[in-house]
């Protein structure tokens, strides 16, 4: 906290006593969130000094947590630099000024203090002010001749003018009252500048002023770790082995952007959480600042709105997750080593390390979908995969892979990775999908176009798109039980009773130790050339699950009654 309070300076003895009190008040502010933080600011002995002592990221976190009334109250206390920072984040939609946000900010500034709104217009980059006005108004240059000429042209001119030469039409709904007040105040404060602004609105193109304002905005934001998307993509690029800070991480340590809230806005978990808990105040300060920069890169690279606090939360959550993964990898899970690794390597580089392991999963999943044995172009098709493998591959094959939480953890939606255990789990799922190639192509000898192998007329399912790998395997097992050989034709409905009797006799209530299991394993695994131990593990688990499903299906059948040939949740039959 010591370095986080460094913007409060001591003066003479009386000023020093005041500064000590303000330091305590600021510490209390930083320990709160949302409306409680604003109440702490407003309750301080000097609210404006406490508010202006907040770092720029903390100002944004404070602002983003408030409702409209709270934001107006906060803005009235902020310094010019703090207001400019909020505007740089919130005023833009990608590379253009957003009209609705611009109008909201004009209202916010006027409500806080009309002089504050005028002061911003007079000191801000003129191209930015013009870009804002071009989104909200249309300016027409009036006649400069006699009063008679003016009167004749009056009906064709927009209704508002502050000085009789430039007439303004308001494009945005609800903008007229606010903009009239602002324009009149600007004209009264500096008429010459007011006239030049309106002239620029007329003569300058949107691209001229917008591009210049956009460029200047990024120049300011660079000081806080933000860069344009085309540069921010590097956050996802692995540039070498971990161990020493790269150039970007060295730059991070020079930035004056303390933000203790970065570690609470979306708290760390796993190994990173235990390391952060053991950090000194100064170490926590540096890690928090490094996370702010990493989160800023992610925001920009992912094209998220810079002025959206929820987007900042998601980016920080993503940063914390991948930093945690990278930390687990680089430290081998050793907390003592992880402490040194975090401080030596930096969050940016650890993020890349963690993301690289997930990106490797994505490349494997994408190769399976596009070129592998289950690709829709040359293979069986992804839709044949038994779940959760299909959903796992779909989540990992995204441009930026996600953890398939819905399939693996029964969560509501897929999400960002948060620990290396999740990476290892997904890698194991891909190992399983890759191992099944050995079972179905080498072991079963299945053609890569199953619709050409199976005659599905009169069968359940009746269409190739309804097939699954499990259904194909169980059909082959059924023929193995009945005939002692693997076949890929439907089982006739008339032989169901025989199949059930044979199956019950072979298993005798103990599937795992049954002769039937030994037959299936020896027949299928025996056809695979030199399987690895990992492949044997995956194939054994898959075969056992298929046999268990068959066992469950036949256990519920009554041989004293006619077996409904549609019971085929277990295997394919012909009606």
N, C-alpha and C positions, 0 to 999 in steps of 0.2 A: 504493500500500500504506500510505502514511503515514496517511491518514485512516481506513483500515480498521482500524488498530491503536489508534485514539483512545480506546478504552475502558480502556486500561491507564494509570493515572495515576502520576506520580512522587511520591514522598514526600520524606523527608529524604535526605541523601547516600547512606546505606546502602540505603534504599528505592529511590533512583534507579538505583543499580547493579543491584539486583535487577530493576527494571522493564526496564532495557535488555536483560538476559538473557531475561526473559519475552517481550519484544517479538520477539526473534530466534526464540524457540521458537514463538510464535504464527505468525510468518511461515512457518516450516517446516511448521506444521500446515496452513496455508491452501494450501500448494503441493502437498499430497497429497490423495488421494481414498480413500474406502472404508475398508477395514481398516487401510491404511497411515496414514490420518489419525488413526484411533483409537490406533494404536501410538505415533504421535508425541505425542498428548495424554497418554497414560499414561506415556510416557517423559520428560515434562517435569519440571522441578524441583518444580513445584506444579501437578499436573494439574487441580485444581478451578479455580484462578485462570485458567489458560489456556482451559479449557472455557468458563468463564463470561465470558471476553473475546470469545467468538464472537458476532457479530450474530445476531439471531433467524433470518433466512433461512439463514445459514450453519449454525446449529444444526440446522435441519430438513434441509438437504442432507447434513450429516454423519450424522444419525440415519437418514435414508432409505436411505443406502448400506450400512448395517450389517445383519448377521444378528441374530437374537433375543438371543444372548449379548452381542454388541457393543452392542446398544441398552441392555441392562440396565447394562452397565459405564458407558456414557455418561450415562444418566439419573442415576446415583449422584453424578455430578460437577456437575450443572447447578444453576443458580439457580432460585428459585421462578418468576420471570418466564419463563425459558426453558422450564420444564416446562409452564407454563400455555399458552404459545404452541404447543407440540407437541400438547397436549390439544385446544386450539381447532381445530387443523387435522385431527387424526386421530380424534377421538372421535365424530364425527358422520357420519351418512349422510343427505345432504340436510338436512332440518330436524328430524331426530330423533337422539337418542343411539343409537348402535349397540351392542347388548348384547355381542356378541363382542369388539368393540374395547374396550369398557369393562372387561370381565373381563381382557383381555390387559394393559391398563394397570394394573389393580389388582395383577396378578401381577408386573408389571415394577417397580412402585413398592415392593412388599413385598420383592422380591428385592434391589433396590438398597439399601434400608434401611427396615425396618418403621416407624421413626419418621418417615421421609419420607412414607410413605403416610398415616399418621395426621395429620401436619402438613398435607398437602394437603386432607384432608377438613375439618379444623378451620378452615382459612383460605379455602377455596374458596367460591364463591357457593352458598348453601345450596340454592337451587332446582336448580342443576346436580347437586349431590350427590343430592338427592331423585330427580331424573330418572334418574340412573344406577341408584340402588337400585330404582326402580320397574321397570326393565328386567330386574333380576336376582333380585328377591325378592318374596314376598307376605308382608305383615305382618298378624298377627292380634292384637287386643288381648285379653289374657287376663282371667280373673275377678279382681277385687280384693277379694273377700270372705275368708272363713275358709280355712284350709288344707284343710278337708274339701271345700269348694266347688271349690277348685283341683284336688284329687285327682279329683273326679268329672268335671271337664271336661278333664282332662289328655289323655285318649284322643282327643278331638276337636281338639286343638291341634297345630300343627306342632311338630317335635321340638326345635328350638333356641331358647334364650333366653339372653341374657347377664345378665339381672337379674330375671327372673320375672314381668314385666308384659307385655312384648311378645314374641310368638313368631314365628319367621321360618321360612318355607318357601323353599327355593332353587329358582328356576325354571331356571336355566341349568345344563346338564350340566357337571360338573367344577367348579362354583362353590362347593360347600359348604366345602371345606377352606380356600380362600382367603378367602371372605367371613366365615367363623367367626372366623378369626384377626383380620381387620380390625375386625369389629364388637366383639369382645372388647377389643381395644386401644383403640378409640374410647371404649367405655363406661368403661374404666379411666382414661382421660385426662380425660374430661369427660362425666360421666354425664348431667348435665342436657341438654347439647347432643345426646347420643346419643338420649335419650328424645324430644326434640323432632323429631329427624330421623325416627324411626320413626312418630311420630304424624302427621307430614306425609305420609309414604308412604301412610298409611291414608286421610287425609282429603282430600288434594289430588288433583285429576284430572291425568292425563298432560298435558293441554293447558295447564293452569294453570302448572305448573312448567316444562314443556318450552318453551312459548312465551317465557316470561320468560328462561330460560337461553339460548335461541337468540338473543334480542335482545341480551342482554348480551355474548354471544360476538362478535357482529358489531361491537358497539361497541369491543371490544378489538382485533379484527382490522383495523378501519379504520386504526389507527395504522401498520399494515404494508402498506397499499395495497389490502387486500381490501374488497370491498363485496358485498352480497347480489346474486343474479342479476338482479333487476329493475333494479338500478342499473348493474350491470356491462355490460349490453347496449350502453351508450353507447360502449364501446370500438369497436364496429362502425359507429358513426354518424359520418358526415362532417359537420362543423359549420362549414366555411368554408375559405378558402384558407390554405395553409401560409405560414409566415414569422415568426410570433411565437408564443410559448407560450400555450396557452389556460389556463383556470382550473385544470384538473386537472393540467397539467404544472407550473404554478407550485406547486401543493400538493406534487407529487412532490419538489421540491427542498428542501422543509422536513422531509422524513421522515428519521429517523436509522436507516436500514436498509441499511448497506453490505453488499454480497454479491459479492465478486470472482468467486465460483464461477458467478455468473449468466452470465458471458461464456465459461465453459468447460464448463458443464453441457450446453449445446447450442451449439457454437461458431458464430460468424457466418461468412458466406461473401460472395463477390463484393466489391462496392464497400465495404460496411459493414466487412468484415474488414480491408481495407487501411486504412480510416480508424481503426478501433479500434487497430490495431497502432501507429499514429502518435500516439496520445493520451498526454498526461501522466498521472501517477498520479492526480491529483485529477480530471482529465477522465474517466478510466476509472471512477473511483469514482462520479461523477455518472451516467454512462451506465449503469453496472451497476445502480445504484439505480433508475433510471428503467425499466430492463428488468424488474426485480423487480416493480414496480408494474404494468406492462403485462401481464406474465405472470399476476399475481394477478387482474387483471380478466378475462383470457381464461379462466382456470380456472373462475371463477365463472359467467361468461356461457355457457360451454359445458357447465355442469353436470358438471364433472369432479370426482372426489374430491380434496379439498384435502390430504388426508394421503397421497396416492400420489405418490412421487417420479417415477415414469414419467409421470404426468399433468403434473407440473411441467416435466419435460423437453420433453414435447410442446408445452406452452403457450409455453415459452421459445423453442423451435424455431419455432413459429408466429409469435411476436413478432419474432424476428430476421429471418425471411423477409419479413414485410410491412414492417418498418422498412427493410430493404434495398431493397425495391421502391419505397417512398416516397422513400427517399434518392436512388435513381437518377433518379426522376422530378423531384424538386425541384432537384437539383444538375445535371441534364443529363449525369450521368456524369463530371463533373469532380471529381477527388479533392480538390483544394484547396477548391473550393466546397462539397464534401460535408462536409468537416471542420467548417466554420462552420455549415452547415445542421443537422448532427446536434446540435451543442451549443446552437444558437439555438432550434431548433424543438422538440426533445424527442422521445423515443421514442413517447410516446402519440399525438402528432399525426402523426408520420411513419407510424405503424402505420395510422391511419385513412386517410391518403392512399393508402398501398399497398393497403389492403383495398378502398377505393372503386373502384380500377381493376379489381380482380377481381370485385367485386360487379356492376359494369357488365357484365362478361362473363356473369355469372349471369343478369342480367335479360334479356340478348339471347337466351341459350340457352332460358330459360324461355318467352319470347315465341314462339320458334320451335316449341317443343313444344306450347304451348297455343293459339296463335292463328295461327301461320305456315303456310306452304304445306306443311310436313311434319307439322303437328299431326294427331293421331289423330281429333280431333273434326271438323275441317273440311278437312283436307288429305290428302296421300298417306299419311301415317303415318311415324313416326320409324323404324320397322323397315325401311323401304325404303332408308334411307341406307346407302351403302357405308361400310364401316369404313376409317379410324378415326372418321369423322364422327359416327356414332351414339354411340360410347363417349365421344367428346369432349363432345357435347351432354349426355349423361347425367351426366357428372362435373361439368359446369359448372352444370347446372340444379338441383343440390342446394340445400337451404336455406343452407348455407355452402359455396360452390363449392370444389372440389378440382382440383388439376392432374391431367389425365388421363394420368398417367405410364405406365400399362399400355398405352394405345393409342399414345401418341406416342414413348415411350422404351423400350418393351418391358420396363418394370419390373414388379415383382410386384403392386403395388397403387397405386391413386391416392393422392395425398398433398397436403400443403400446398404452396403456391407459395413459391419461394425467391428468384426474381429477376425482373426486368422482362422479360427475354428470353422467359421462359415465358408471361408475360401477352401479349406481342406475338404469340407463336406461336399461342396459343389464339384471339386476336382474328382472326388470319389464317384459322384453320380455320372460324370462324363466318362470316367474309367469304365463304369458299368455299361454305359451305352456303347462304348468302343469294344468292350469285351463281347457283347452280344453279337457282334459281327461274326466272331469266331463260331458261336453256337449256331446261328441261323445260316450263314453262308458256308462255313467249313463243315460244321457238324451235321446240319440238316440238309445241306446241299441245296438250299432254297434259291430259286431264281430271283433276280432283282426286280422282277415284274410279277408279283403274286397273282394279279388278276388274270394272267395268262396261264398260271399253273392250276388254279382252282376253277372248276366248273361250278358256279354258284347258282345255276338255275334250279329252282325248287328247294333252295337251302335257306337256312337262317344262320348268319345274315345273308341277304340276297345280293348285296352290292359290295364290291371290293373296298369301297371307302369305309365300310362298317367293320372291316377286319382289324385285328390287332395282332401284335406279335404273340401275345399270350394265347390268343385263340388259335393261331396257327400252330404253336407248339403243342397245345393240349390235343389238337386234332391228330398230330403226328404221334403223340404218346398213346392215344386211344388205339390207333392202328398197331402200334408196337405191342400193346397188351393183347389185342385180338389175334394178330397174325404174326407177331415176332419180327415185323419189319416196319420201317418208317415209310409212310405214304402220305401224299398230299391230295387225296380225294376225300370228299365228305364221307362220314360214317353213316351207313344206312340206318334208318330209324328202326328197322326190324331187328337189328343186332344190339340195340341198347340194353335189353335185359341181360344178354350174354356178357356185354361189356361190364355192366354193374356187378354181376356175380363174380366175374374174374377179378375185378378190381377189389371187391370186398375180400375175396379169398386170398389174394396176393398180399394185401396189407394187413389183414387180421387185427385191425384196430391200432396198429403201430406203424405209421407211415415211414418214419425215419429209419427204422431197422428192417424194413420189408424187402423181400426179394424183388418186388416191383421197382422200388427205388434203385436197387443195385443194377437192375436191368437197364433202366433209363440212363443212369449215370455212365455205366460202362459202354453203352451203345453210343451215346451222344459225345461224351468227353473223349471216348476212344477214337473218334474221327478227327479230333483237333490235334494238329501237329505242334508239339512242344509248347503247350500253354504255360504262361507264367503263373507264379503263385497267386498274384493279384487277380489274374483272369480266372483261375480256378475258384478263388473265393467268390467272385461276383457271379460266375456261372452256377456254382453250387447253390448260392442263395436264390438265384432266379429259378432254377429247376425245382428247388424245394417249395418255393411259393406257388409254382404252377401245379405241382403235385398236391399241395395242400388245398388249392382251389378245386381241383378235381375231386379230392376226397370229400370236401364239404358239399359239392354238388350231388354226388351219388349217395351220400349218407341220408339225404332227405327223400330218396325215392322209395316207393312202395312197390315191390316186385309182384305183389298179389293183384295189383291193378295195372291197367294199361298205362304205359309211360307216355306222357305227352311229348311228342317229338320236338316241341318248341322249348323244352326246358334247357336248351342249349347255351345257357350262360357259360357252361363249362367247355363246350367244344362244338365244332361244326357238324351238323348232320343233314342228310337229305330227307325231306318230308316224304 
